[in-house]
Each structure stands twice: as C-alpha cells, then as structure tokens.
Amino acid sequence: MPLTPSGTRELLARLGHHPKHFLGQNFLVDGNIVRKSLELAQVKAGDIVTEVGPGLGTLTTALLEAGATVWAVEKDPTLAAYLRTSLAPRFPHTLHLQEGDAVELPLAGLVPGQNPPAFKIVANLPYAISSPWMEAVLGGPLPERMVLMLQLEAAERYAARPGTKLFGAISIFLQAAYDVAPGHRVAGSCFYPRPDVDSCLLHLVRKPEPHVFSAANRALIRSCFQQRRKQLGAILRNRLPHGGAAWLARLDAAGLSAATRPEVVPVSLWRELESSAAPA
C-alpha cells in the first residue's frame, strides 16, 4: 500500500477517486505513524481489532500483517470495492470488511456475545462522526484499548479536565470508562491531502472498573451541558425526583453546591448521578 503522497495520488488516479472532504478522507502517508498506532495499541498476533474508515488499507494491512483479525467498516463504495479486490484475497480469514456508516456500525459488524472476547479499536476517525461514533462505542461492550487518530481539537475535548471550556458530556462519558494515556501529536504533513489542522493519536486504556452511563443519564448529562451557563439546581429541578436533592447533597459534601455549573463537576461525581436517582 502507498505510504507517500505521490504513491497515494497515483493510486487514487487509477481508481478515478478524488478525496472527499465531507468523509474526512485524508490518507496516511507516514509509516512511522502506522507503527506508532500499533505500538500504542499493543497489537499482537491473535488480537481482534475494529477499524473505522480503512480507506486505502494502509493501517489495515499493518494490523493484518501483525496477526490481528480486523473488522473494518468503510462508507465509500469505491474504496470498499478496492479493499475487497486488493486486500481481502490476501487475508480471507482475518479481514471482515463491512460497507456502511460507522455510526450505525461502530464495531464494524463485530457483535460480541454474552461473554464478549477482548478487542481493541485502532482507527483514523473522520472529524464529522467522531463524537456520535464515540458515544455509540461507549454504550458498550467496551474495547480494552483504543488508539484513535483525531483532529487535535476533538482529542483535546475528549481529554478535557473539569473547569475548562472544552469539558463536556463526551469528556464525562469517555473518562468514566477510560484513562487517557500518553498519545502522539501528528502533523498535517503525515496525510494526503494535507489537512489544515494538526491531529493526535489519542490513546485510551479501559479502567479496571469502567462505568457505562445508562441512555437516560447520558441524555440528562447532555441536556445539562446544553444549558451550561445555568446552575445545576435549576437544570435538575424538573428532571429528577425531588429536584435531584440526593445528588445535589453529594455535590455539597464535595464542596460544590446547587449553584455550580456543569463543567465544574468532576467525572467521579457525575458517575454518582447514576446511583442517586433515576430521571423522572
């Protein structure tokens, strides 16, 4: 698979394909970043790995050659057809390719059973779908490790700390289940076509006791951040039994109050929201 801008241009020309900005088609052309992705994810023979947007198959090939079984989902029909003819015959038993939308197929067709096998996600995520895709993944079952190529802004939002402007609902959902391990900043020159912004390999390691919020409480937390200038007491007054008094008492014990705004509350207290009361 090409790992240079010129090789990528030539292959795209043979396919008659022009990179689609709305699909986030910036193809990786730096082998060091491919190797770094596998290193951070600790990919080894026998691993089960989900990949989103395999594109021309650069990362996919590296995963397969490392001995992983790869479940990949590609939305672009031209690229999916290319992968079926160029890559699938080489790895008939370890490449499972789906053509479709990653938000609808967040695990690329991998459907873990009641006792799901351990799996990882290694992906180059298009910016437009990164948050809805992440929310779908965080509904469970959870991969043991994720290494995600993201626009730097999205990576900073996921890793944001309480009290900062970037801290929001997706930060809470993610950090309740994952520790953010040291990642790797990626320059625009590592892609073709070159994006206008830098990217980041976000490295996520599942916590020993990860917390998965219920759908109802995810909706409640999102609504809190949609009104982030309002005080929590006012937001919750008509949303929880007794106005959320039990949870607000926990905030008070932690040195906060009903006048607190959502972005100030740490993840540990948002986790307690689940046990305080079910939304009305």
C-alpha positions as CSV (number, residue, x, y, z in Angstrom):
1,M,0.0,0.0,0.0
2,P,1.3,3.5,-0.8
3,L,2.9,5.5,2.0
4,T,4.0,8.5,0.1
5,P,2.0,11.5,-1.3
6,S,3.0,10.6,-4.8
7,G,2.1,6.9,-4.5
8,T,-1.3,7.8,-2.9
9,R,-2.0,10.3,-5.7
10,E,-1.2,7.7,-8.4
11,L,-3.4,5.0,-6.8
12,L,-6.3,7.4,-6.4
13,A,-5.9,8.4,-10.0
14,R,-6.0,4.8,-11.1
15,L,-9.2,4.3,-9.1
16,G,-10.6,7.5,-10.5
17,H,-11.2,8.7,-7.0
18,H,-11.0,12.2,-5.6
19,P,-10.7,12.5,-1.8
20,K,-14.0,13.5,-0.3
21,H,-13.7,16.2,2.4
22,F,-17.1,15.5,3.9
23,L,-15.9,11.9,4.6
24,G,-12.7,13.1,6.2
25,Q,-10.6,11.4,3.5
26,N,-7.0,12.4,4.4
27,F,-4.9,9.3,3.7
28,L,-2.0,8.5,6.0
29,V,1.4,8.6,4.2
30,D,3.8,8.2,7.1
31,G,4.8,4.7,8.0
32,N,6.1,5.9,11.4
33,I,2.6,6.9,12.4
34,V,1.3,3.5,11.4
35,R,3.9,1.8,13.5
36,K,3.2,4.2,16.4
37,S,-0.5,3.3,16.2
38,L,0.2,-0.4,16.5
39,E,2.7,0.2,19.3
40,L,0.3,2.3,21.4
41,A,-2.5,-0.3,20.9
42,Q,-0.1,-3.1,21.8
43,V,-1.3,-5.1,18.8
44,K,-0.2,-8.7,18.7
45,A,-1.0,-11.9,16.9
46,G,-4.5,-13.1,17.7
47,D,-5.9,-9.7,18.7
48,I,-9.4,-8.7,17.5
49,V,-9.3,-5.1,16.2
50,T,-12.0,-2.8,14.9
51,E,-11.0,-0.2,12.3
52,V,-13.1,2.7,11.1
53,G,-12.6,4.1,7.6
54,P,-9.7,1.9,6.3
55,G,-9.5,3.9,3.1
56,L,-6.7,2.6,1.0
57,G,-5.8,-0.1,3.6
58,T,-2.5,1.3,4.9
59,L,-3.3,0.8,8.6
60,T,-5.4,-2.3,7.8
61,T,-2.5,-4.1,6.1
62,A,-0.2,-3.4,9.1
63,L,-2.8,-4.8,11.5
64,L,-3.3,-7.9,9.4
65,E,0.4,-8.5,8.9
66,A,0.8,-8.2,12.7
67,G,-1.5,-11.2,13.0
68,A,-4.7,-9.4,14.1
69,T,-8.2,-10.2,13.0
70,V,-9.6,-7.0,11.6
71,W,-13.3,-5.9,11.5
72,A,-13.4,-2.8,9.3
73,V,-16.2,-0.5,8.1
74,E,-15.8,1.7,5.0
75,K,-18.5,4.1,3.9
76,D,-17.1,5.0,0.5
77,P,-18.1,2.4,-2.1
78,T,-15.1,2.9,-4.3
79,L,-12.6,2.4,-1.5
80,A,-14.6,-0.6,-0.2
81,A,-14.5,-2.2,-3.6
82,Y,-10.8,-1.6,-3.8
83,L,-10.2,-3.2,-0.5
84,R,-12.3,-6.2,-1.5
85,T,-10.2,-6.9,-4.5
86,S,-6.7,-5.8,-3.3
87,L,-6.7,-6.9,0.4
88,A,-9.4,-9.4,1.2
89,P,-7.9,-12.1,-1.1
90,R,-4.6,-11.9,0.8
91,F,-6.3,-12.2,4.2
92,P,-9.5,-14.2,3.6
93,H,-9.9,-15.4,7.2
94,T,-8.8,-12.4,9.1
95,L,-10.3,-9.4,7.3
96,H,-14.0,-8.8,7.8
97,L,-15.0,-5.8,5.7
98,Q,-18.3,-4.0,6.0
99,E,-19.5,-1.3,3.7
100,G,-21.6,1.2,5.6
101,D,-21.8,4.0,8.1
102,A,-19.5,3.7,11.1
103,V,-22.1,5.4,13.4
104,E,-24.6,2.7,12.6
105,L,-21.8,0.0,12.7
106,P,-19.5,1.4,15.4
107,L,-17.8,-2.0,15.8
108,A,-17.7,-2.7,12.1
109,G,-20.1,-5.7,12.4
110,L,-18.3,-7.3,15.3
111,V,-21.1,-8.5,17.6
112,P,-19.7,-9.7,20.9
113,G,-21.9,-12.2,22.6
114,Q,-22.8,-12.5,26.3
115,N,-19.2,-13.2,27.1
116,P,-17.5,-10.9,24.6
117,P,-13.9,-11.5,23.6
118,A,-11.3,-8.9,24.3
119,F,-11.0,-6.5,21.4
120,K,-9.3,-3.2,20.5
121,I,-10.1,-0.3,18.3
122,V,-7.5,1.3,16.1
123,A,-8.9,3.9,13.7
124,N,-8.5,7.1,11.8
125,L,-11.7,8.8,12.6
126,P,-13.4,11.4,10.4
127,Y,-14.0,14.6,12.4
128,A,-17.7,14.8,11.5
129,I,-18.6,11.5,13.1
130,S,-16.1,11.3,15.9
131,S,-18.5,12.3,18.8
132,P,-21.6,10.3,17.7
133,W,-19.3,7.3,16.9
134,M,-17.6,7.6,20.3
135,E,-21.0,7.7,22.1
136,A,-22.1,4.6,20.3
137,V,-18.9,2.8,21.3
138,L,-19.2,3.9,25.0
139,G,-22.7,2.3,25.2
140,G,-20.7,-1.0,25.5
141,P,-19.3,-3.6,25.2
142,L,-16.1,-1.7,25.7
143,P,-12.8,-2.3,23.9
144,E,-9.9,-2.9,26.2
145,R,-7.8,-0.2,24.4
146,M,-8.4,2.4,21.7
147,V,-5.9,4.3,19.6
148,L,-7.7,6.9,17.6
149,M,-6.4,9.4,15.0
150,L,-8.4,12.5,15.6
151,Q,-8.3,16.2,14.8
152,L,-6.4,17.8,17.7
153,E,-9.5,19.8,18.8
154,A,-11.5,16.6,19.2
155,A,-8.8,14.8,21.2
156,E,-8.5,17.8,23.5
157,R,-12.2,17.8,24.1
158,Y,-12.2,14.1,25.0
159,A,-9.3,14.6,27.4
160,A,-10.5,17.9,28.8
161,R,-10.5,18.4,32.6
162,P,-13.3,19.8,34.7
163,G,-13.4,23.5,34.9
164,T,-12.2,24.1,31.3
165,K,-14.2,25.3,28.4
166,L,-13.7,22.0,26.4
167,F,-15.0,19.8,29.3
168,G,-18.4,18.5,28.3
169,A,-20.7,15.5,28.2
170,I,-18.5,13.4,25.9
171,S,-15.5,14.1,28.2
172,I,-17.5,12.6,31.1
173,F,-18.7,9.5,29.2
174,L,-15.2,8.8,28.0
175,Q,-13.3,9.4,31.2
176,A,-15.8,7.4,33.3
177,A,-14.7,4.3,31.3
178,Y,-11.1,5.1,30.1
179,D,-7.8,6.5,31.3
180,V,-6.2,8.9,28.8
181,A,-2.7,7.6,28.3
182,P,0.2,9.5,26.6
183,G,-0.6,9.8,22.9
184,H,1.2,11.3,20.0
185,R,0.7,14.6,18.1
186,V,0.6,14.2,14.3
187,A,1.5,16.9,11.8
188,G,-0.6,17.6,8.7
189,S,2.3,16.6,6.5
190,C,1.6,12.9,7.5
191,F,-1.5,12.9,5.3
192,Y,-2.6,13.3,1.7
193,P,-4.3,15.6,1.1
194,R,-2.7,17.6,3.9
195,P,-5.4,18.8,6.4
196,D,-5.4,22.4,7.6
197,V,-5.0,21.3,11.3
198,D,-2.8,19.0,13.3
199,S,-4.1,15.7,14.5
200,C,-3.5,13.5,17.5
201,L,-3.2,9.8,18.2
202,L,-5.4,9.6,21.3
203,H,-4.5,6.6,23.5
204,L,-7.3,5.2,25.7
205,V,-6.9,2.4,28.2
206,R,-10.1,0.9,29.8
207,K,-10.3,1.4,33.5
208,P,-10.3,-1.7,35.8
209,E,-13.9,-0.8,36.7
210,P,-15.3,1.2,33.8
211,H,-18.6,3.0,34.2
212,V,-21.1,2.9,31.4
213,F,-23.9,5.5,31.8
214,S,-27.4,4.5,31.0
215,A,-29.0,6.0,28.0
216,A,-31.3,8.1,30.2
217,N,-28.5,9.6,32.2
218,R,-26.4,10.2,29.1
219,A,-29.4,12.3,27.8
220,L,-29.7,14.1,31.1
221,I,-26.0,15.0,31.2
222,R,-26.1,16.2,27.6
223,S,-29.0,18.4,28.5
224,C,-27.0,19.9,31.4
225,F,-24.2,20.9,29.1
226,Q,-26.6,22.3,26.5
227,Q,-27.5,24.8,29.3
228,R,-24.0,25.1,30.7
229,R,-24.5,28.7,31.8
230,K,-27.3,27.7,34.1
231,Q,-26.9,26.4,37.6
232,L,-27.3,22.7,38.2
233,G,-30.0,23.1,40.7
234,A,-32.2,25.0,38.2
235,I,-31.4,22.5,35.4
236,L,-32.3,19.4,37.5
237,R,-35.3,20.9,39.3
238,N,-37.8,19.3,36.9
239,R,-35.7,16.5,35.6
240,L,-35.1,14.3,38.7
241,P,-37.2,13.2,41.6
242,H,-37.2,15.7,44.4
243,G,-35.2,18.0,42.1
244,G,-32.2,15.9,42.4
245,A,-31.8,16.6,46.1
246,A,-29.8,13.4,46.8
247,W,-27.2,14.1,44.2
248,L,-27.0,17.9,45.0
249,A,-26.3,16.9,48.6
250,R,-23.3,14.9,47.3
251,L,-22.1,17.9,45.5
252,D,-22.5,20.0,48.7
253,A,-20.4,17.4,50.6
254,A,-17.7,17.7,47.9
255,G,-17.5,21.5,48.4
256,L,-19.8,22.3,45.5
257,S,-23.4,23.4,45.5
258,A,-26.7,23.7,43.6
259,A,-25.3,26.9,42.1
260,T,-22.5,25.0,40.5
261,R,-22.3,25.0,36.7
262,P,-22.0,21.6,34.9
263,E,-18.4,22.0,33.6
264,V,-17.1,22.3,37.2
265,V,-18.3,18.9,38.4
266,P,-15.7,16.1,38.2
267,V,-16.3,12.8,36.5
268,S,-16.4,10.9,39.8
269,L,-19.5,12.9,40.9
270,W,-21.2,12.5,37.5
271,R,-20.8,8.8,38.0
272,E,-22.7,9.1,41.3
273,L,-25.6,10.7,39.5
274,E,-26.5,7.1,38.2
275,S,-27.0,5.8,41.8
276,S,-28.7,8.9,43.2
277,A,-31.9,8.7,41.3
278,A,-33.4,7.7,38.0
279,P,-34.6,10.5,35.8
280,A,-38.3,11.2,36.1
